[in-house]
Amino acid sequence: MAMITRYCSLALVLLWCLYNISFLKANDGGFSVEMIHRDSSRSPLYRPTETPFQRVANAVRRSINRGNHFKKAFVSTDSAESTVVASQGEYLMRYSVGSPPFQVLGIVDTGSDILWLQCEPCEDCYKQTTPIFDPSKSKTYKTLPCSSNTCESLRNTACSSDNVCEYSIDYGDGSHSDGDLSVETLTLGSTDGSSVHFPKTVIGCGHNNGGTFQEEGSGIVGLGGGPVSLISQLSSSIGGKFSYCLAPIFSESNSSSKLNFGDAAVVSGRGTVSTPLDPLNGQVFYFLTLEAFSVGDNRIEFSGSSSSGSGSGDGNIIIDSGTTLTLLPQEDYLNLESAVSDVIKLERARDPSKLLSLCYKTTSDELDLPVITAHFKGADVELNPISTFVPVEKGVVCFAFISSKIGAIFGNLAQQNLLVGYDLVKKTVSFKPTDCTKG
C-alpha cells in the first residue's frame, strides 16, 4: 500500500513495564492476553437493556461507519488524518501504565498505529468514568525531546516551548487527541496469571482529547504497521509475530478471545494455510490479496483493485479486527450475493434495521446455509455460516457481507473460530480452523 505513512484510529490496548526477566519470558515462550468483545456482559460497554438483535444492529452500524472512514486508505497517498471513527472498536483489553502500574482500558485494533491515553493535567478531555493517568506519579515516565529520532520520524508533530515533542491526531469523524509524545513502562497481564513488562514504550500522553470516545475507555493502542504501533515497538522481542483467536461474537457462550505474542503466536499444524502480507513499508493497515470466493462449486472471481493502485490485484483487501462485517466493492458483492442466494432454499425475509440486504427466515439453530471459501493468494479459508450470517431478529438471519464504495475489508465476523497469525518477518498471515471458545 503506497499510502498511509501514518494513520491512527480507534483502537486497542496492551503493554508493559520492567526488567530482563520479562523479556526472557516474552522471548522464550511468548504470552497471551485476554480480549473482551464490547458487547460481552463482561465488558464495561455492555448495555443490559439492549436485546441481542439490537447489539447486532449496532455492530452493523459501527461497521458501516468504520468502513466509510477507511476511504482514504484506498484513495489517498499522503495524509496525516486518521481514517476511522475514533470510538468504534470491537475488542477491549486492560493494561497498566507507569511505575507503580496504573490500570486502564483500551480497544484492540489492527487498524491503528499509536498508543495514547488521557493524562493529567487534562486541559480539555472527554469525560472518563475511570481515574485518569497522572504521569507525575510515575517513576518511569519521560517526555521525548523534539530532537529524538521518534519525534522526527512521525508526521504531524510539533515542538513545545520547553522542547517536548507534541503529537496531534485527527480522526475521520472529527475526534482528536493532542499531547506529549513520551516513553513509559507498560504492563500486560497474561492469561497464565503472570504479568509481562516492557519499559520505555512510546506512548502519547493526551492532554486535549475529544469527540466520540467512550467514557469507559482511557485511550487507544494500535496493532497496525506504523512506526510506533505496539507491534512495531515490540517486534524484536516478539519476533514480529502476533495472533488472535476470535470467539463467536453473537453466541451465548460469552467466551473471551485471545491475543498472542511471540512464540505463543505461531500458527502451525494440520489445516494451517498462509498467504502473503502486502509489504508494510511503515503503513498502518494489513493488506492481503483476495483472488476469489467459492460457494459450493461456483467460483466468483474477485475484481477489487490493489492497494497500490497498480491494478495488479496484489494487496486488494484489508484484514481488520475492528470492522464487524466484510465489505466488498459493489460488483463483487452483488456477484457473491447472487451465488449465495442461488443455493439457499429458505424463505426470504427483511432486515428490520434495513442495513443488510440478503436475509432469510429460519426455524431452528441448524441452518441449511452454505460454506463460503475465501481464496486468498496461496490460502483457501473456509467460512462457516456462523461467520457469514448473523441473527437480526427471532427467526431471521442475514448475510454479514455488504456492498462498499471504498474498497474491501475482511472483517472480524468472518475471522471467528480461526486462529489468525501475523508474521511480519516472513510477511505472511496464516489461518487455522480453531474452536476459539476453548482456552
C-alpha positions, 0 to 999 in steps of 0.5 A: 500500500503506497499510502498511509505513512501514518494513520491512527484510529480507534483502537486497542490496548496492551503493554508493559513495564520492567526488567530482563526477566520479562523479556526472557519470558516474552522471548522464550515462550511468548504470552497471551492476553485476554480480549473482551468483545464490547458487547460481552456482559463482561465488558464495561460497554455492555448495555443490559437493556439492549436485546441481542438483535439490537447489539447486532444492529449496532455492530452493523452500524459501527461497521458501516461507519468504520468502513466509510472512514477507511476511504482514504486508505484506498484513495489517498497517498499522503495524509496525516488524518486518521481514517476511522471513527475514533470510538468504534472498536470491537475488542477491549483489553486492560493494561497498566501504565507507569511505575507503580502500574496504573490500570486502564482500558483500551480497544484492540485494533489492527487498524491503528498505529499509536498508543495514547491515553488521557493524562493529567493535567487534562486541559480539555478531555472527554469525560472518563468514568475511570481515574485518569493517568497522572504521569507525575506519579510515575517513576518511569515516565519521560517526555521525548525531546523534539530532537529524538529520532521518534519525534522526527520520524512521525508526521504531524508533530510539533515542538513545545516551548520547553522542547517536548515533542507534541503529537496531534491526531485527527480522526475521520469523524472529527475526534482528536487527541493532542499531547506529549509524545513520551516513553513509559513502562507498560504492563500486560497481564497474561492469561497464565496469571503472570504479568509481562513488562516492557519499559520505555514504550512510546506512548502519547500522553493526551492532554486535549482529547475529544469527540466520540470516545467512550467514557469507559475507555482511557485511550487507544493502542494500535496493532497496525504497521506504523512506526510506533504501533505496539507491534512495531515497538515490540517486534524484536522481542516478539519476533514480529509475530502476533495472533488472535483467536476470535470467539463467536461474537453473537453466541451465548457462550460469552467466551473471551478471545485471545491475543498472542505474542511471540512464540505463543503466536505461531500458527502451525499444524494440520489445516494451517494455510498462509498467504502473503502480507502486502509489504508494510513499508511503515503503513498502518493497515494489513493488506492481503490479496483476495483472488476469489470466493467459492460457494459450493462449486461456483467460483466468483472471481474477485475484481477489487483493485490493489492497494497500490493502485497498480491494478495488479490485484496484489494487496486488494483487501484489508484484514481488520479486527475492528470492522464487524462485517466484510465489505466488498466493492459493489460488483463483487458483492452483488456477484457473491450475493447472487451465488449465495442466494442461488443455493439457499432454499429458505424463505426470504425475509427483511432486515428490520434495521434495513442495513443488510440486504440478503436475509432469510427466515429460519426455524431452528439453530441448524441452518441449511446455509452454505460454506463460503471459501475465501481464496486468498493468494496461496490460502483457501479459508473456509467460512462457516455460516456462523461467520457469514450470517448473523441473527437480526431478529427471532427467526431471521438471519442475514448475510454479514457481507455488504456492498462498499464504495471504498474498497474491501475489508475482511472483517472480524465476523468472518475471522471467528473460530480461526486462529489468525497469525501475523508474521511480519518477518516472513510477511505472511498471515496464516489461518487455522480452523480453531474452536476459539471458545476453548482456552 
